[in-house]
Amino acid sequence: MVEGRDNTFGEFIAKLRGRKGWYQRDLAAEVGRTEDWVSGVERDVIPVRKVEMLALLARVLGATLEDLLKHPQPAASVSSSPRRKVSSARLTASPAAEEDDDEVRRRELLAAAAATVFAPVVRAQPAGASPAPLAPLEDLLLYGTASIPGQREPTAATVQTSIMTARQEFRAARYDALAQTLPGWIVAAQSVGSPDESARAVAALYNIAVRLCIKIGDNGLVAITSDRALTAARAGGDGLIIAEAQRMVSSAWRRQGHLSRATDIAVRAAHDLQRDSSVPEAARLTAQGDLFATAAYTAAKLGDRSYAHALIREAADSARAAGQVDGIQGVTLHHLSVHYELGDAGQAIELARTINPAALPTAERQARFFTDVARAFDQWGKPEQAFRALLAAEQAAPQEVRRGSVREVATDLLRHDRRLPGIRDFATRAGIQLG
């Protein structure tokens, strides 16, 4: 039996939190938001509209989604178009203005909640019984076993070639092929050269392995491979490889929900690298730009608007000072993601219009651009444009469509399937099992 049904939504959240003996900062950490956000929710000045966030609040507070929906929420203080959809899981410039609070929206929310709880239309699970692409990497990490590609005796030259090939495979978004060969290349690197040389090669390959695990969506392997990368990098002593490994560790912490810690790791690594006189200036500035951009994205996910913008400016300054086109492009794409994470879909699209995707040098980067554009259009409530962007991402890199971010957008777009011919076929290709 639910107590206090006359409570407002915010009062009910505060009561549930109090029963657990939590402070507002504790609840904020559980749901990946700021303490100010929790305070705003409990004071009924920030509404929570997204089913995903409502479900998360219910789970961590020991309630049900139905319990939460029985308590009234505040109306949005700033009017917006009925089709505009701004993520309630992120702070916006006007925290209360997350989505419309009219009766139509409420009926849609209740219908979506019922579908989620009782009879979900889709389940984001891989279709079919295809083998796990990361199984060879798991075998290496758990049992130390892997076959060296070609079964040749490795040399320093073949190890360096494998590192270059691994990078090329990743940039071309050939993730399945990379998952098969990468473990063997790591084993080969462990057996060649001096201890320092071997450690640097192993670290470089593990850094690629982390990025591969992120693409395929295995958070457990992200954590393990990032730890292996940093351990090897420190043994090798190369400042740039260490910085990249620290960036991968930051990504691992972020994916586990430790957003503040993840931000601090990347920022500290950038400052440490700045003091490393052994690294050439252009390379150092490029790596710093990557680290600050990663930190900015994480701060945006945390909802820290001012810090996210300050960090992305620092990233842009570093990239421009380095003068490397690749670094500048990478920071710009992170800036696009920052806008999205802060709920600024319109600004994300405006920035996207300034980017020429044909000028992006790799399939992975092109697909990442179109995926972020799709997420922004979806957030903005423009399903047709979002679907076109997903199709463009698939055209650039077919294996990218199995990423979690793509599947999230596709799942959301399925409710528009009568207006989006082909969305169900796309969802199937993305690995979404239709019910």
N, C-alpha and C positions, 0 to 999 in steps of 0.2 A: 504493500500500500504506500502511495506517495504522500508524504507530508507536505503541508504548506503550499497547496495549490494556488492560494491567493497571492503568493509571492510573485514579484516580477521575475523575469529571467535572471537578471543580475543578482537579485537577492537569493534566488535559489542556488545559483553557482557559488555565491559566497557561503551559503549554509553548507553545501556539500564539501567545499574546501575546508571549512572549519571543522567538520566532522573528522576529517583526516588529519587534523592538526597541522595543516600546511599554512605557510605564509603565501602571499601573492607571488613572491618570487619562485616559490616551489612549483606552483601551478604553471607559471610562465615557462619554467624549464621543462616541464612535462609535455607541453604542447608546442614548444619551440617559438614562443612569442616573448615580448618584453613585459616587464612588471607593469609598466604604464598601460599596456594593452589590457592586461587582466583587470587593472583598476578601473579602466573605462568600461569594460564589460560589466563588472559588478556594480558600477554606478549607473548602469543603463544609459550610457552615452555612446557606447559602441555596440551596434547590433551584430549578431553573428548569424549569417544567412546560409553559408555553404554547408551542405549536408556533411561533407568530409570533416569539417572542423567541429560541427555539432556531435558527430559520432565519436571523434577523438576526445572531446570534453566529457562525453558520457562515459567512455571507457575508463579514462584515468580517474574519474571521480566516483566510479562505482554506481552509475545510474544507467538508465536506458535512454535511447534516442526519443522514445515516446514520452518519457518523463520530462525531458527538456522542452519538447514542443508544446507541452501543456501550459507553459509559463509565457506571458506576453513579453515581447521585446519592444524597444523604442522604435519609432518611425525614423527613417533617415532624415537628417536635418537639411540636406541639400538635395533638391530634386534632380532627377536624371532621366534620360530616355528609358522607356520600359524595356528596351532590348539591351541596354548597357549592363554588363556584368563585371563587377570589380571584385577581386578575391577578398573575402572577409578574413582570410587567414593572414592578411598583410595590412600594415598600417598605411593609410593614404594621407594626402595633405589635409583632408578634413576627416578625422577618424570615424565620425558617425555616418559619413556618407558612403556606405558600402554598397547597398543595393536598394531598390525601391521597396517600400513596405506596404504596397497596396494589396488588396484582397486577392487579385490574380496571382501575384507573386507568392502569397502565402499558400494558396491552393497548389501551386506548382511545387513548392517546398515540401508540403505534406505528401503529395503524390510521390515525389522523389524519395522521401524518407521511407514511405511504405514499400516502394520497390526495392530500396536498399535492404530493408530489414527482413521482408517476407518473401519477395519473389524477384530477385535481381534479374534484369534482362540480360546482362552480360557479366562475364567474370574475366578479369584480366589475367588469363592463364594461357600458356603456350598451347596452341592447337596441335593435335596429333601426338605421336610418341617419338619425336625426333630425339636423338641422343643429346645429352648436355654438352654444349660446345666447350665448356671449361673443364671437362673431365680430365684431360691430360695435365692441365695445370694443377688441379686438385691432387692428382697422383704424385706430382713432383713435391708439392707442399706437404702432403701428409706422409708419403712413403719414400720420398727421395728418388723416385724412379721416373725416367724419361728416356726416350730414344733420340740419339743425335741424328738429325736429318741426313740421309745419305750414308750413315754409318762410317763416315770417313774419320781419320784421325784429325782432330781439330788443331788448327794453328792460330797464331795471333792474327794472321791475315783473314782467315775464314771467320774468326770471331767478330772482327771489325765489319766484315761484309754482312754478317748476320744482324748486327745492330742496325746498319743502314737499311737492310731489307725489311727488318721489323718495323722501322719507322715508316718506310714506304707503304707497307701493307696496311698499317694503321691509317695513314693519311688517305689511302685509297678506299678506306672503309671495308677492307676485306677481312672482317673480324673472324669468320669461321676458319679460314686458312691460317691466320695468325695464331689462333688458339691451338691449332694442332702442332705447329712448328716451334713456337716460342719456348715451351718447356725444354725441348732438346737443345736449343741454343743456349739457354741458361746453364744447363749441365756442361756443355762444351766450354763456356766461358769460365766455369769454375776450375777447369783443369789446365788452363793455358796461361803462360806468362808468370811474372813475379806476383807475389801476394797483392801488391798495390794495383798492378795492372788488371789482375783477375777481378779484384773487388770492384774496380771502376766499371769494368765491362758488365759484371753481374748486376751492379746497381742500375746501369743504363737500361738493361733489359727488364729488370723488375719495375723500373719506372714506367716502361711501356706496358708491362703486365697490369699495373694498377689501372691505367687508362682503359685497357681492354676490359677489365672487370667492371669498371664504371659503365662502359657502353653496354655490356651485356646485363648489368644490373644485379650482380652478386655482391652485396655489401659485406658479407663475411669474408670473401676473398679479397675485397678491397682493403680491408683492415690488415689481413695477414701479409699480402704482397707489399703494401706500403711500409710495413715494419721491416720486411726483408730488404726493401730498397734502401731505407735509411740506414740500416745496420751496415750493409755493404758499402754505401756511399761514404759513411764516416771512416770505414776501414781504408777506402781508396784515397781519401783526402782531397778530392777535386771539389773546389768550391761550387762550381756550377751544378755538378751532379748532386751534391748535397742539397743545394737550394731546390732543385727539382724534386728530390725525394721528400723534402719538407713540405713542398706544395702538395705532393700526393698524400702525405700524412694529414695535412689540413683537410683535404677532400674526404678522407676516410672518417675523420671526426665529424665533419659536417653531415655526412650521410648517416651517421649514427645519432644525429640530433643534438650534438654538442656544439652549438653554433658559436657561442662566445669563445670557447676554447679554440675552435677551428680558425676563427678570425685572428686570434692572438698568435697562433702558430705561424700563419702566413706573414703577418706584419713583422714579427720578430725575425723571421728568416730573411726578409727583405733588408732589415736594418743590419743583420749580421753580414749579409753579402756586401753591403755598402762599405763595410770596414775591411773587406778582404782584398788587399792590394795585389794578390797573385792572379786575380781574374782580369782579363782585358776589359777596358771600360765599356766598349759597345756591347759585349756579351753580358757584362754585369748589369748594365742598364736595361737590356731586354729582359733578363731574368727577373729583375726587380719589378718591371712592369707586369710580368706574368703573376708574380706573387701578390702585388697590390690589387691586381684585377680579381684574383681569386678571393682575396680578403673582402673586396668590395661586394662581390656576389654573395658571400656568406653573410656579411653584415646586412645586406638587403633582405635576405631570407629571415634574418632575425627581426627585421622591421626597423632597424636603426637607420633612418633616412639620411640624417646629416652625416653620419660616419661613412655610410656607403658612398655618398656623393664625394666626400673628401678623399676617400681611398681611390675611387675611379679617376678622379682628377690627378692624383699622384701617379697612378698607373699610366695615364696618358702622357704626363710630363716626362716620365722615364722613357716611355716608348719613343716619343718624339726626339728626345735627346740622343737616344741610341741610333736613330735614323734608319731603322730596319723596317721595311714595309711589313714583313711577316708579324713583327711585334706590334706594330700599330694596328693591324687588322685584328689581331687577337684581343687587344684591349677594347677595340670598338665592339666586337661581338660580346664581350663581357658586359660592356655598357648597356647593350641591348637587353641582356638578361637582367641587369640591375633594375632597369625601368620596369620590366615585367614583374619581378619579385616584389617591387614596391607598389604594385597595382597601377602603375602609370602606363596603361596600354597605349593610349594615344601618343605619348612621347616615344614609346618603343617603336611604333609604326613610323613616326616622323623620322626617327634615326634610321630605321631600316630603309626608308626611301632614299637615303643618301649613300647607301652601300650598293655597289655593283656586284651581284653574286658571281658573275662571270669572271670577275677579277680575283676572286678568292682562289688560291692556288690548288686546293685539295678537295677531293670529294667529301671528306669528313667535315671540313669547314663549311662547305656549301650546304650540306645537309643540316648541320647545326644551325646555320643562319635561317634556313627555311623552317626548321622546327620551332625556333624561337618566334619567328613571324607568325606561325600557326598558333602558338600559345597566346601571343598578344592579341590576335584577332579573336580567338575564342574567348579570352578574358573580356574583350570589348563587346562581345555579343554579336559577332559577325561570322556566322558559321560558314557561309559560302566562301569567303576569303580564307578562312582558316583551313578548309578542306583543300582549296587550291594550293595552299602553301604546303600541306602535308604531301600532296601528290608531287610537288616540286622536290621536296626532300627525298621522296622515294626514287624519283628519277635520278637525282644526283648520287644517291648511295642506297641501293635497295636494302642492305642489311641494317641501315639505321632505323628502319620503320619498326623494328622490334624493341626499340628503347622504351623505357618506362614513360618518358615524357611524351613520346608520340602516341603510345597506347592510351595515356590519360586523355589527350585531346580527342583521339578517335572515339573513345568511349563516350565522352561528353557529346560529340557530334552525332552519335547514333540516334539521339532523340530527335534529330532533324532529318531522319533518313528519307522522308517523303520528298523533302526539298533538295536532298543531296544525293542524286543518283550515283551509285558506285561506292557509297560509304561503307556498306556492309561487306562488300568484297574487299575493300581496303582493310577493314578491321580484321577480316580473316587472315589477310596477308601479314598483318602486324602481330598475329598470334593471339588475338582476342577470340575467345570461344563464345559463340553466340548461343543463347539459350532460347 
